[in-house]
Structure formats: structure tokens, C-alpha cells
């Protein structure tokens, strides 16, 4: 996946270890996921949503 080239090695390893069937997947927005989303979005390679359980907010990121 070409879009993963903008990630650091440990970030790429995490992403490549995920199941890639076309289905909705939830992740805890911990520090690692924030870094991954930030890098992908800043490079124009991320579209997606972030859901925040405590505030019940949804953040949609699109280019």
C-alpha cells in the first residue's frame, strides 16, 4: 500500500496487522492512532471518521 509509505515503521506494522475485509472497524484513539491518522491526513491519504464516546461527537475527516 503506497499510502503507508508516509508512516514510520512501527505505525506501518500496526496497520498491516489489521484485518482488511471491507467492514467498519473501531480503534481506541490512543497516542499511536492519533499519530497515524495525523500523518495520513496531513499527506492527503486519509478519509474517515473519529467517534468520541464520552462527548458523543463524530469528527469526519475528508479531503
HELIX and SHEET records of a PDB file:
HELIX    1   1 UNK A    2  UNK A    6  5                                   5    
HELIX    2   2 UNK A    9  UNK A   16  1                                   8    
HELIX    3   3 UNK A   31  UNK A   42  1                                  12    
SHEET    1   A 2 UNK A  48  UNK A  52  0                                        
SHEET    2   A 2 UNK A  57  UNK A  61 -1                                        
END                                                                             
